[in-house]
């Protein structure tokens, strides 16, 4: 088995990112919210963010159901339940219907 060159690895990752973008483009119309954490980007129709304060520390718990996760290394991007605990910001944006219309490929 030969070694994979840096160029081959870069080409593979570029192809995976393009495939992921195409999948995103196909599924974004199914969701109402974009949720962004420091590690991941999610699409969902059901999200709750709960702020917790314990011992002088504040952290956030984001709970989503039936979500799609932007992660090219996951074999399955649809997840039934997601629970994220983070000390960083959690950004939740509602997608207006006009934002759901993406340009067509030429």
N, C-alpha and C positions, 0 to 999 in steps of 0.2 A: 504494500500500500504506500503510495507516494505522499509527499508532503503537499499541502495546499499552499499555494503562493498567496501573498498579501493581496495581489491583484485579483485572484480568483475569489478570495474571501470578500473583498470589496464589491465585486460584481454580484456575488450571491446576495449580500446584504442590500444592495441597491434594488435587485429584482424582488426581494422580499418586501421592501418598503413600498415599491410600486404596487405589488399585489395587495398589500394591506390598505393602501390608499384606495384602490379600486373597490375593495370590500367595504371600506368606510363609506364611499360614495354610494354604494348600493343599499346600505342599511340605514344611513342617517335619517331618511324619511320616516323610519319606523319609530323614532324616539322624540321625546319632548325636551330632554335636558342633556346638557353637556356638563360633566363633572370632572374637574381637574385637580389632582393631588400632586405632591412633589414627585411621585414615582410613576403615576399612570394617568391616562385619559380615558374616560368612560362615556358611553351613551346609555341613557336609561329613561324610563317613564315614571319611575318611583324612587325618590331619593329623600333621605332625611339626614340632616347634619345636626349632631348634638354636641354642645360644648360642655366639657367636664373641667372642673377645677378641684384638684386634690393636692394637698401639701404645698400650696403656693405655686403649683404648676397648672397651666391650662393646656388641654389637648382637645382634639376634635375626633368625633366618631362619625364617619359617613357610612350609612347603610343604604344599599341599593338592591333592588330585586329585578330579575330579568334584564341584565345589563350586557352591553357589548364593550369589550376592553381593547384599547389600542396597544397591542403587544405582539410584535412579529415573531416572538419566540414561543408563543402559546399555540399548541395545535388546535385548540378550540377557543374561539374568542367570545362566544356567548356563555354567560355564567348565570346560574339561577339566583344565587345570593352572594353579595359582596359586602364585606365589613372592613373598613379601613380605619386604623387608629393612627393619628399623626399629631405632632406638635407644630406642624407647618399649616399654612392656610389651605382651606378647601374652597375652591371656586365652583359655584353652581350657576349655570346660566340656562334660562329657558329659551328654547329655540323658537322664534316666531315662524309662522308658516313660510314667510318670504325667504328666510334664511335657509330653509330646507331645500330650496331649488338650487342645485349646483349646475354649473355649466356642463353642457354635453361635450363628450370627447369628439374631436374632429379627426 
